[in-house]
């Protein structure tokens, strides 16, 4: 026992000695030397308020101190950190007569000897021998002014010569972030200076005045060599927020300004170089001026609202905003006057029989083949909703056009689809004016021909970056039938996808939906490979709506009531001609309804509409309009289980095909019958007969019709149908059948 205790003691002692040795070794380890470095040791700032920055590169904790007679004019974004950092220095305008300076010291916290210094100097706005821009403008207030004094001026470049959206041989200069501090410099040759650089101009011999061609005040030096670049550090120009009244006053002429705006609805089909009209939230209007030769002039106009920056210039005698770069136009938020509410129909319906003549959309492209970049079909209603396409092919087979199909399936043909799902898609953009807080439904027309894909899937997003796939995620969401080539009024297919969103879709946000090829399955009749020339047609419309649910209260005293609350599929006919060819889009036939949907009803050619039933059917997807045939519908109620005198009411509406132009040759062009038949089955009469003709149905709204059944028995039921003559059509709608005693 004693030996074991001694052994334990010696082992513990040895371990303790090892710990001491380890500690001694640690003290002897050579730690890396602390280091602080700056990317610059001198900043010469211009006189006006701006922000500049410098980088700290360090391997230790560090702190900043600022020294100078007055340090209140500079504010640092941070004064201590560890390792690398960028420090922003925000400075106020120097409106004194002399320059001012301070010293910025960056030192290691644990070793003050490790230090770097930066000399920060700000020039004066009113130094002796210099004229300010406001003073120069005053000299030319009453007409051209020739400078005879030995004076100079300085200004920061705010326009972009490289992006070419300012007057020829001109640069916009600015000396402060307040009114009357901008002026335009005109030279004989193009002067390639970058935004944020400070220029000095020898004004002796210069002429200052309003150029009658541009309408803005310009300074024209005696020679181009009178303009030089100063040693001041290049800054990033900040746009001055202004109101429309301030822009229109002219006080901010030639200055870099910013307003919140959106392109007016009537100009949404144009390019930026069309010098489109924009509006503020209060509908104050001015021009967004973009030259065709600018780097962004051929871009399509943005459909949303947001910040518009640019130089306050003049266009056709009125003040306008001339963006400096494409990034000055950041109108990606929902429009002031729009954003969709559900249900919403983005309609491709044409106004006339002319291609591209949209009734509800603006189309920014042409009907020829070629590039699809910047081409969009945009809703006229101000919501900002639009359709664009991204296709991977190029050349003569590429297209995104707008055609009038006389069957009512007005469409956007798109080809070619050779790149697969990650490169080829149609993109629907829906700015939201309400939150979608549950399942929603997307319905649209989509058909194809030639060597275009057959299998398709949908994805959705709220940022146009991260995409989500609704169920099912491992198979196509829809398949265009093999061998059904689109055209001549037939093979225009309708699709509906229900989506339970996994991401927030909030008001003032945006819903994006993409339709893309699923895999390599072909749609052409021969089953050949996907190739250039394979065409897809988005037709009729695209509809976003909540998945419907109904809960109609049964009227007091009713012995039978059918509100059709269990019918939820198809499109609501009451959307009208915005549905174009999809006005025909009803849900499943009564032959396949489940027991809850039937609720004791029976019949033939009865289809679902959301919350009501359609009686009578015409196949329009695979049949040309000149070959349409009417299928008479008949709906039979269950027996009411009551005898004697019964009072019946129901709501009804007739079908009118308003989406077909007169040149279509459609057999149902004249519309459907406005009279229907109510038949008593199982005993009883209406006005002494077992059949009653109900006439005068409206085609745009439900009206209520009332009848009385005399001599009813417990077996009495009603059949709702029609009796069209040969060649006539008889689709109609019924809702809220109510029987009281």
NORRA-V767197 format. One record per helix or strand. SS is the DSSP state (H for helix, E for strand). FROM is the first residue (numbers start at 1). TO is the last residue. If there is no record, write none. Layout:
ss=SS from=FROM to=TO
ss=SS from=FROM to=TO
This chain:
ss=H from=2 to=28
ss=E from=36 to=38
ss=E from=42 to=45
ss=E from=50 to=58
ss=E from=61 to=67
ss=E from=74 to=76
ss=E from=80 to=82
ss=E from=85 to=91
ss=E from=100 to=108
ss=E from=111 to=122
ss=E from=130 to=130
ss=H from=133 to=139
ss=E from=145 to=146
ss=E from=152 to=157
ss=E from=170 to=174
ss=E from=182 to=186
ss=E from=198 to=202
ss=E from=207 to=210
ss=E from=217 to=220
ss=H from=224 to=226
ss=E from=227 to=229
ss=E from=240 to=241
ss=H from=244 to=249
ss=E from=256 to=263
ss=H from=265 to=267
ss=E from=271 to=271
ss=H from=272 to=274
ss=E from=277 to=279
ss=E from=285 to=288
ss=E from=300 to=300
ss=E from=305 to=315
ss=E from=318 to=322
ss=H from=326 to=328
ss=E from=329 to=333
ss=E from=340 to=340
ss=E from=344 to=347
ss=E from=350 to=350
ss=E from=358 to=358
ss=E from=361 to=363
ss=E from=377 to=379
ss=E from=386 to=390
ss=E from=399 to=400
ss=E from=403 to=403
ss=E from=411 to=415
ss=E from=425 to=432
ss=E from=436 to=436
ss=E from=440 to=449
ss=E from=453 to=453
ss=E from=455 to=461
ss=E from=468 to=468
ss=E from=478 to=479
ss=E from=487 to=487
ss=E from=490 to=490
ss=E from=494 to=499
ss=E from=505 to=505
ss=E from=510 to=517
ss=E from=522 to=522
ss=E from=535 to=546
ss=E from=558 to=562
ss=E from=570 to=570
ss=H from=573 to=584
ss=E from=586 to=586
ss=E from=589 to=589
ss=H from=590 to=592
ss=H from=595 to=598
ss=E from=602 to=604
ss=E from=606 to=609
ss=E from=612 to=615
ss=E from=617 to=617
ss=H from=625 to=627
ss=E from=631 to=631
ss=E from=634 to=636
ss=E from=644 to=654
ss=H from=662 to=664
ss=E from=676 to=681
ss=E from=685 to=686
ss=E from=689 to=689
ss=E from=691 to=694
ss=E from=703 to=712
ss=E from=717 to=721
ss=E from=732 to=740
